[in-house]
Amino acid sequence: MSSPSAAAVTPIPANAQNRYEVTLSDLPLSCPMPGMALWNSHPKVYLPIVDDGGESTCPYCGAHYVLRD
């Protein structure tokens, strides 16, 4: 058996962090985000971030998202 490649993409674990930095390419922003491994950790909710000063918090898990320039 061969070991996993170092180039393999590891999914982001949902609810593993309290703060996530996102970019315009991540919009529309949802929590959990599409690249998160535990996508079923809570119902998907779309979060406003552009009109809210570049920050938003998920009402389900409390994850805080910050929009990078």
N, C-alpha and C positions, 0 to 999 in steps of 0.2 A: 504494500500500500504506500502511496506517496503522501507526503505531508501537504497541507493546503498551501497554495501559492501566497506569497507575501502581497501580491497584487490583488488578491481577492477583496471584494468590497464587503465590509462588515456593516450590517444595518445598525442604525442608531437605536439604542434601547429606549422605549417610551418610558416616561416618568422617572428616568434615571438622573436627570438634572433638574435644577430649579430654574435655570436661565439658558436660553438658546439664542444665538445670534443668527439672524436670517437676512437674506438679501432680496432685492426686487425679483430675482428669478424664482424665489420660493413663493411668490404671490400667485393666486390668493392663498393666504395663510390659513392652515387648518391645524387643529390639534386633535389627535396625534397627526404628525406630518407623514406624508406618503412614504418616506424612507425609514420610518421607525419600525423596528422589528415586532413590537407588540402593538400592532395597529388596532387591536380590539380591546385596549385597556379601558376605554370609555367611549361613549358615542362621539362620532366625529363632529366637531363644531368649527365653524369658520370664524376667525377672529379679525376684527378691524384693527389695522395697525398704521396705515398711512395717515389717516385722518385723526388718529389718536396720539399724535406726537411721536410716532415711531416706536411705541411700546404697547404691548397688550398682554393680558394675563388670562389663562384658560380658567373658566369657571368650574370645571370638573376637577382638574388635578393641580391647579395653581401654578403650572409652568409659566414662566415669564419670558416673553419673546421681545427681542430688541432688534430693530431694523438697522442694519449697517448701511453706511453710505455707499 
